[in-house]
């Protein structure tokens, strides 16, 4: 008989493993980045539609004009996050991409300081400085490989900035919306935005190998539905700080999977810089949780 106290940790571990597969599925999908992003969110939205429209119909109907505006803005930046991050995997390694895109807590902290006038603590400043140092080390190592890799790193950082805006805007919606209503609303908004963008730029959704369609389906189900749902389920039983720190296992998991599946061997610069970035994120996350507890 299973131990009930172990279930939240098992749920978190399931989420980490599931999300770690995202970059692998993207690499194995032979389609443009914009098409991959649009399909990922469209399929996820279609899967969420039946339970959302049945269980949360009243809540969705009661949305105010402000709620719809926030959902539009949040979905827009979620779509931009996936486009930039998925594009980064065409130019740089999985290790660099997933580490840089995981720096969103750093940008959330900076935005809270400059936009929301929340003071950055000394601990958070140290965490940011350590992460920047790690980024410089990875960037220096990639500079030796060429401008292409640096451009990929830049796209991954842009993805981190975009998801930070998505999270900051989403905080206001999540105060009075259930999780199911929120993710369905934002995923669907992002999906519509990306599909329109695909059609406007002449991208087709047909004519790709069967493996690509399988990867797109798995991308929506495994990292998007299973992975993120596991994170949110674990939050009900575990401290938010613990879950936040646990998600830092994603870059590690993705790097390991890339080594065995894609034969990508990380350089010493990527390993060292990645460790510093993850350490900085951990320190910053701890500082933010302490500040919230005091507040």
Steps between C-alpha positions, in 0.01 A plus 500: 500500500644840401596765754254796474765748613719404204233578237568878474872435451420235240268748329773766492753249367251398229463867402876552478551192280202588277608861443860390437381323185376826340829597336551142376158484331564843344834389357341187352213694340585598141289815483554878532519637855182702456305192389634295793398770749154541344433124494623450857255755642214416262507129584531577873204741477285241320580241769408748776186629324248228605575510877533880496172559314316250721644578845591867464240632255345738753837636605605561139170674422546732799829640369520878513638721226817541706533122537472451125762769442740339748441158343576645156823658625603188695428272205692728265814480710460126556490461122809720462675289765448179308592653163830645625598203716412237238689707240805505727529121471574543127814698579645389833528185709224359719719562806546873427139551390327342799735664751452849357123465466486393866625843612144641507502531885790746462300718261188476718709626793643789297156595366358494853774741605483748212132480406328404826746693718582193710851526645750239388660342806873442531445125464306547176767737369764234570289240320462727196875572496585128516257424216643780286850360556380156391340653190827676413691171530257317270491795259879513488514128427235529227678802351782265409250284310366791294233769485230238433526354851497847661185588307339183635598601854346844440173343380486280811548808722225676303281200576576541870406869487175421317395231749583740786245750363254212458546404865477857631178569306362158589540561873211747494272260312585203723384689811138440407509236225529125550802324353294323231332824386828687501713257302224429246438871446867590462601192298208554261581871463865421426396227254272734304775764487756249372267341243419845358872579492570174316234571237616860460859391439405223256587203723313179426371246754514212251763312306728400789627146577288278725767514768459878517126475569572241768757731660254793492235289672746374761623858554148613587416200718823419687674830592198733464211302651669235717809703595346832595191336653729293725676818615169666584368188675817477712454865606191393695712283730854642487639852568516719190873557559568126502305451177675800343841365589396153386420631151868589466544131434358557151824634344689211656248246373494654152880500480517133601229403250676700225820310573337157462241577228661779293865419579559858622797512737509822709831684519667587831398864447134401464515277807678759715289793379183296536581409859558869581174608333296235682670591828416866441136416425483290817641783713264754339199271546584454867530877542163559335327239718644659817381842386148367432489332842597825673247694292 
